[in-house]
Amino acid sequence: MKITWIDDCILAIKILESLGKRPHLSDIYKVVWQIRHANGRSLPRAWHGTIRHALNAHGWIFSAIPNRTARLGYWTLRKKG
């Protein structure tokens, strides 16, 4: 099975939330870097943009935390159902 950037973002958000943190974009960057580095996967030069694209383009998976935090870069996973 091919691991995608979306998979890495989902895992990063789950890890951050399991630590009791609100997943901020800067924290998502750090955790995705750690995940990809630990698993020997590449990080292209524009990897920050790739993460932002994964979050913004897949709104059925990811959601900016509403209200005033949405513009501050906090993200969560959408609830199923």
N, C-alpha and C positions, 0 to 999 in steps of 0.2 A: 504494500500500500504506500502510495506516495504521500509524504507529509507536505502540507501546504503552509503558506504564511498564515492563512486563516486558522489552521489547526494550532499553530504556535501562538497566535493572539488569544485564542480560546483558552489554551493551557495557561498562558501568562495571567489572564484575568482570574481564572480559577485559583491559581497559586496565590495571587495577591489578596483575593477575597478570603481565602482560607487562613491567611495571616491577619485577618481583621482590618485590611486596608481598603480604602476606596481606590480603585485602579485609576491612577492618573496616567496620562499619556507618557510622561517621562519615566514612570515606573514600568509601564508596559514595554517601552524601549529596552530598559535594562534587563527585564526578565526574558524577553524574546531573544536578546543577544546571548544571555546565559544558556538558554535552551538550545539555540542553534550551535553555539560554541561547544557545549557539552556533547552534542550529538554529531559533531564533525560536519555540520552543514554550512554552506557558504553564506556570506553577508556581502551583497553587492554594495557598491559605493553609495547608492541612494536608498539604503535599506530603511531609513526613517520614513521616507516617502512611501515605500512599499507597505509599511505598517499602517500609516495614515489611510492609504487607499483601501487596504483590507477592512479597516474599521468603518470608513465612510461608505464604501460601495456595497457592503453586506448588511444593510439595515435590518434584515430579518433575523440576524444573529446578534449584532451588536447594537447598543443604544447609548447615546450620550446621556448621562444622568441628568434628568430634567431640572427645570427651574434655573436658578442662577449659576449652577455649577456646569451646565452644558457648555458654556463658552469657555470654561476654565480647563477643559481637557479631561474630565472624568468620564470613564466608560464602564459599562456593565454588560452582561449577557442578557438578552431578552428571555423572558420566561416562556416556556413552551406551553401551548394550549391556550 
